[in-house]
Structures are given as C-alpha cells and as structure tokens.
Amino acid sequence: MIKNKPKLGEKHDVISVSTSADLQTHIVNMVSQATNNIKMLSRKMDARLTNNSDFIEVLRSCIVYNPNFNLKILIYNLEEFLSQHHQILDLSQRLSSNITIRVLNKEQQHHNNDIILVDNAGVIFREHSDRYESTIEYHNKSKNLNFTRQFNEFWEHGVRDNNLYRLGI
C-alpha cells in the first residue's frame, strides 16, 4: 500500500523500490491514472507485475473510459511471454483497436531494461529486467520524451507476430 499516493503529472521525488510487491503497487497506481496512452517495453511482461487482476482491471478501465486510449507493448521474448498465459493477451484480443503488441526486432534486443511510459509524464524504469530494483517518476516529461523517442524507434522496427493473434484464448 502506498502512503499518500503520488499523482501522475504532479512533481514528486524519484521513488526507488526493490521488491516486486512495491513495484506492482506503483505500476497499478500509475497506470490507473493514465488518460491517453501507455507504452511498455519489456523482456517478458513479468507475470508478478502485470499478469494479475489489479493490473488488467486498471488497463481495462482506462480503455473503457476513453475509447481513444492506446496501449503499445514491445516485448523481447515472445516464447516466454506466451508461456505465461498472460491475461493481457485476452484483453488485447477483446480490445484490439486499443492494444497493440509487437516483438522487438532481433537487432535491438541487446537492451536488458523494462520501461513503462504513462501519458507524457510518468516513467517506471527497471535497469535490469530480471530484478525488481526500479525508479519511478510520476512527473518527468523530459525523461518520458527521451524514452518515448527510443520506444518509437524500436516500435517502427518491431514485428507483429501472428502467434499473438491466432491464439484461441
């Protein structure tokens, strides 16, 4: 539980977390405040953080309350992602005009970090995708913009894998 929940877009100190529970709490809190878009770059969409009803419900709510809402997910490891039977696959099939998932181009898969960008303000950054140490900023437009530029470059070269859309989930 977060004391004095930070508000997206309001100035706060950088928050550092080191456990999956703390990170998941901040992910859900920040995502629940999104109004326009979320961009996620992730090695495998860690099930402890994003394959749970709290996360899926806040995403669903974002889209239901704003039909123009856009979620873009870039993943590195498709096989590992699919093996988790991730709830976001079902959500993406039901809300396909709002959620797009691509696989990162092989030449760009040397990165080992996970990034979540919320609207044009929030940044959640995990330098090592296999650990939970993260920095969380609810209001850093310049960092969000820099990561958005990197994300957009990766997105342009990302691949829409048919395995994501043929599943009978």
C-alpha positions in Angstrom: 0.0 0.0 0.0 1.3 3.4 -0.9 1.0 6.2 1.6 -0.1 9.5 0.1 -0.4 8.0 -3.4 1.5 10.1 -5.9 -0.5 11.7 -8.7 0.6 11.3 -12.3 1.8 14.7 -13.6 2.5 16.2 -10.2 6.0 16.9 -9.1 7.4 14.2 -6.7 10.8 13.0 -5.7 12.2 10.0 -7.6 10.9 6.9 -5.9 13.1 3.8 -5.6 11.7 0.3 -5.0 13.4 -3.0 -4.8 10.6 -5.6 -4.3 8.0 -7.0 -6.8 5.2 -6.0 -4.4 6.3 -2.4 -4.2 6.9 -2.2 -7.9 3.5 -3.7 -8.7 1.7 -1.3 -6.4 3.3 1.7 -8.2 2.6 0.2 -11.6 -1.1 -0.2 -10.8 -1.2 3.2 -9.2 0.4 5.0 -12.2 -1.5 3.0 -14.8 -4.8 3.7 -13.1 -4.3 7.4 -13.6 -3.5 7.2 -17.4 -5.8 9.1 -19.6 -4.3 8.8 -23.1 -1.6 6.2 -23.6 0.8 3.7 -22.1 4.0 2.4 -23.8 5.6 -0.7 -22.3 9.0 -2.1 -23.3 9.6 -5.4 -21.5 11.7 -8.5 -21.8 8.8 -10.9 -21.0 6.0 -8.9 -19.2 6.9 -10.2 -15.8 3.8 -12.2 -14.5 4.3 -11.0 -10.9 3.9 -7.4 -12.0 1.4 -7.4 -14.9 -0.4 -10.8 -15.1 -2.8 -10.1 -12.2 -6.4 -8.9 -11.9 -5.4 -5.5 -10.4 -3.3 -4.6 -13.4 -5.6 -6.0 -16.0 -8.6 -4.2 -14.4 -7.0 -0.8 -14.4 -6.0 -1.2 -18.0 -9.5 -2.3 -19.0 -10.9 0.7 -17.1 -8.5 3.1 -18.9 -9.8 1.9 -22.3 -13.5 1.7 -21.4 -13.5 5.2 -20.1 -11.5 6.6 -23.0 -12.2 4.9 -26.3 -9.2 6.7 -27.9 -6.8 5.2 -25.2 -3.8 3.5 -26.7 -1.6 0.8 -25.2 1.5 -0.3 -27.1 3.6 -3.2 -25.8 7.0 -4.2 -27.1 8.3 -7.5 -25.9 11.7 -9.1 -26.3 10.9 -12.8 -25.6 7.7 -13.9 -27.3 8.0 -17.5 -26.2 8.4 -16.7 -22.6 5.6 -14.2 -22.8 3.2 -16.7 -24.4 4.2 -19.4 -21.9 2.9 -17.3 -19.0 -0.7 -17.4 -20.5 -0.7 -13.7 -19.8 -4.2 -12.1 -19.3 -3.2 -9.2 -21.4 -3.4 -11.4 -24.5 -7.1 -12.0 -23.8 -7.6 -8.3 -23.2 -5.8 -7.3 -26.4 -8.0 -9.6 -28.4 -11.2 -8.2 -26.9 -9.9 -4.6 -27.2 -7.7 -4.9 -30.3 -8.2 -1.4 -31.6 -6.7 0.0 -28.3 -3.9 -2.5 -27.6 -1.1 -3.5 -29.9 1.7 -5.9 -29.1 4.9 -6.2 -31.1 8.1 -8.2 -30.8 11.3 -6.2 -30.6 13.5 -6.5 -33.6 16.3 -9.0 -33.0 19.0 -6.4 -33.7 17.6 -4.2 -30.8 17.3 -7.0 -28.2 20.6 -6.2 -26.5 18.8 -4.0 -24.1 18.0 -5.5 -20.7 15.7 -3.0 -19.2 12.0 -2.6 -18.8 10.2 0.7 -19.2 6.7 1.8 -18.7 5.7 5.3 -20.0 2.4 6.7 -18.9 0.8 9.6 -20.8 3.6 12.2 -21.3 4.7 12.3 -17.7 5.2 9.0 -15.9 8.2 6.8 -16.1 8.9 3.4 -14.5 12.4 2.2 -15.2 13.9 -1.2 -14.4 17.6 -1.2 -15.5 17.7 -5.0 -15.2 14.6 -6.8 -16.3 15.5 -9.8 -14.1 15.5 -7.7 -10.9 12.9 -5.5 -9.3 15.0 -2.5 -8.4 13.3 0.3 -10.2 13.0 4.1 -10.3 9.5 5.6 -10.5 8.8 9.2 -11.6 5.2 10.4 -11.7 6.3 13.7 -13.4 9.3 13.7 -15.6 8.3 14.9 -19.0 11.8 15.2 -20.4 12.8 11.6 -19.4 9.4 10.4 -20.7 10.1 12.2 -24.0 13.6 10.7 -24.3 12.3 7.2 -23.6 9.3 7.8 -26.0 11.7 8.6 -28.8 13.6 5.4 -28.2 10.4 3.4 -27.9 9.1 4.8 -31.1 12.2 3.9 -33.0 12.0 0.3 -31.6 8.3 0.3 -32.4 8.9 1.1 -36.1 11.1 -1.9 -36.4 9.1 -4.2 -34.2 7.2 -7.2 -35.7 3.6 -8.0 -35.3 3.8 -11.8 -34.6 0.9 -13.8 -35.9 1.2 -16.1 -32.8 -0.2 -13.2 -30.8 -3.4 -13.0 -32.8 -4.1 -16.7 -33.7 -4.4 -17.9 -30.1 -7.8 -19.2 -29.1 -7.9 -17.5 -25.8 
